[in-house]
Amino acid sequence: LFNIGKVHKEIGSFKLAQEYFVSSMSALKYIRGKCHPDVATLSYDIGHEQMIIGQTDIAMISFMESLTIRRRLFGEYSEQVTESYISIAMIHDAKGEYDDALNIYIKILHNMRCAGK
């Protein structure tokens, strides 16, 4: 379902793409549960696709969901959490919310130091 959504995004059918993204998430949550690594990854991937087509507000929701699950599963200092933070910061940056983006980038650096990287 996710890949069908990506194809619809590529041909410009953004509303239909979004419907497939939502359906793919619903199916995966039903199969795996709401707090599963695959759900976090799919949420992240959907956010990325939404960001590409300029749906930054919806993408932010997807990235935040991914961040929440990844924090719970992998811990604050994991690479997966860092990946989610970077995407969230990029959205703030793209929207001209520079203070928010800067604060998140600083948090990422702090987390990387705490993780010994």
N, C-alpha and C positions, 0 to 999 in steps of 0.2 A: 504494500500500500504506500509506504514511504517513497519507494522508487517511482511509482506511478505519479505521485504528487510532484516529484522532482521533474518528471517529463512535462507535466502540465505547466509547471513554473517556467520551464525553458521555452515553451511555445506561447507563453503569455496568458495562460488561463489561471490567473493567480487565485481567484476565488475557488475554483475546482481543486487547485493544488492544496490550498489550505484545508479543504474538506478531507482530502486524502491524508494530510498530515495528522489531523485530529483523529481520523479513523484508525490510522496506524498506531497512534498513542493509546487509544482506547483498547484496541486489541491486545497490545503488548502488556498493558496494565492488568488486563483480565487474565492473561496467561501467566505472567511473572509476578504480579503484585506491584503495588505502588512504589515500593522502595527497593528496587532492584538495579544493579549496575546497567543492565540493558535499557531500562527506562531512562536512566540519567543520560546515557549516551544518545538515545533517540531524541530526547528533549533538547540536548545540545545541538544535534544535527538539524533538527527542525528549526531551532533558533537561528542557526547559520543560514539556512535557506531563506528564512523570513527576512533576515538582515540584508541579504543580497537583493531582494526585491523592494527594499526600502520600508518594510513593515517593522520599524525599530521598536515600537511600543509592544507589539506582539512578540517580537524576538526577545525582548527583555524578560517577558514573563517566562518564556521557554528556558532562557539561560538561568533565571533565578530558580526555577524548578530543578534544573540540572545541578545547580550549586547546592541547593538544600539536600538533595539526595546524596550527592558526592561527599558533602561534609559528614553526613551521618555514617556513610559506609567506609570512607577512606581517611577521614580526619582533615582538619583545617590545613595542614601543611603538605598535603598530597599534590602530586602533579595534576591530577584530575580536577581538584578544586582550583588550582592556579589557572588551568585552562578556562574554566568557567569565569573566573574573575577577569581574565584578560578580555574575553568577549564582552562582558558587561562594561568594562572600562571603554572598550572601543565604541560601544553604542553611545555612552555618555559623550565621548569625544566627537562622534559624528553629529550629535545633536547640539554641539556647542556648549555642553555642560562640563566645562573644563575643570572646575573645582572638584566635581564628583569623580571625573576620570582620574585626575591627579591623586586624589585620596585613595582610590582603588589601586593605582599603580604603586603607590607607597606601601599599601598593605601587602601587595604581592611581594615586594622586595623584603619587607619584614618577615613574611612567611617563609620566603626562600632562605633567609638567614637562619631562622629558627629550625628549618629542616636541614641545615648544614650544607646548603648549595651555594 
